[in-house]
Amino acid sequence: MQAIAIITIMDMYHMIPFIRNDVTFQYFTILSQLDIASVFIKQKYLNIYIPYVVQKTFDFSDYEYNFVKIHMGNEKMIDAIINMIEEEKIPVPEEIIKCVENYISSIE
């Protein structure tokens, strides 16, 4: 039910949720592939999938808040990662991790 609510809220209010719970994310992934969300597109899925993988892998507590806000906030890092991946493909976590490492090394 939580995954259905997330997709509904995304469509109605044009919000991008941050999902940390593994089970919720798995249901969200399954439901996003169905026709439950009328205008659910790949970009919306990637806006949730990429932060989910990144928060499971990286600890940004070593960086100052302003550094993270300026260089990674407002979807800057997500957009950079999306631009690095192939057009018609959902990236595997290893590809996302590699893109994040490249992105961080380019801004440091």
C-alpha positions in Angstrom: 0.0 0.0 0.0 2.9 2.4 0.8 4.3 1.9 -2.7 0.9 2.6 -4.3 0.6 5.7 -2.2 4.1 6.9 -3.3 3.3 6.5 -7.0 -0.1 8.2 -6.6 1.5 11.2 -4.7 4.2 11.5 -7.3 1.6 11.8 -10.1 -0.8 14.1 -8.2 1.7 16.5 -6.5 4.7 16.1 -8.8 6.9 15.2 -5.8 10.0 13.0 -5.8 10.1 10.7 -2.7 13.1 9.4 -1.0 12.7 5.7 -0.2 15.0 3.9 2.2 13.0 0.8 3.0 14.1 -2.2 0.8 10.7 -3.9 0.7 8.9 -0.6 -0.2 11.4 0.0 -2.9 11.0 -3.5 -4.4 7.2 -3.0 -4.5 7.7 0.5 -5.9 9.8 -1.0 -8.7 7.2 -3.6 -9.5 4.4 -1.2 -9.5 6.3 1.4 -11.6 6.5 -1.2 -14.4 2.7 -1.6 -14.4 0.1 0.8 -15.7 -0.9 2.0 -12.2 0.7 5.3 -12.7 -0.8 7.0 -15.7 2.2 9.1 -16.7 5.0 7.2 -14.9 8.1 7.5 -17.0 11.7 6.4 -16.8 12.9 9.8 -15.6 10.7 9.6 -12.6 11.8 6.1 -11.8 15.5 7.1 -12.1 14.9 10.1 -9.8 14.1 7.6 -7.0 16.2 4.6 -8.0 19.5 6.5 -8.2 19.3 8.1 -4.7 18.2 4.7 -3.3 21.3 3.1 -4.6 23.6 6.0 -3.6 22.4 6.2 0.0 22.9 2.4 0.3 26.5 2.7 -0.9 28.0 6.1 0.0 28.4 8.0 3.2 28.5 11.7 2.5 29.0 12.7 6.2 32.7 13.4 5.4 31.7 16.3 3.2 30.5 19.7 4.5 26.8 20.4 4.2 27.3 23.4 1.8 29.5 21.2 -0.5 26.8 18.6 -0.7 24.0 21.2 -1.1 25.9 23.1 -3.9 27.2 20.1 -5.9 24.7 17.4 -5.2 21.5 19.1 -4.2 18.5 20.0 -6.4 19.0 16.9 -8.4 22.4 18.0 -9.8 24.1 14.7 -9.1 21.1 12.7 -10.3 21.0 14.6 -13.5 24.7 14.2 -14.0 24.4 10.4 -13.5 21.4 10.2 -15.8 23.5 11.9 -18.5 26.3 9.4 -18.0 24.2 6.3 -18.6 22.9 4.9 -21.8 19.7 6.3 -23.1 17.2 3.3 -23.1 18.7 1.4 -20.2 18.0 1.2 -16.5 21.5 1.1 -15.0 22.6 -1.6 -12.6 23.8 -0.5 -9.2 27.5 -1.0 -10.2 27.0 1.5 -13.0 25.4 4.1 -10.7 28.3 3.7 -8.2 30.9 4.1 -10.9 29.1 7.3 -12.1 28.9 8.7 -8.6 32.6 8.1 -8.1 33.4 9.8 -11.4 31.1 12.7 -10.5 32.5 13.2 -7.1 36.1 13.1 -8.4 35.3 15.7 -11.0 33.9 18.2 -8.5 36.6 17.8 -5.8 
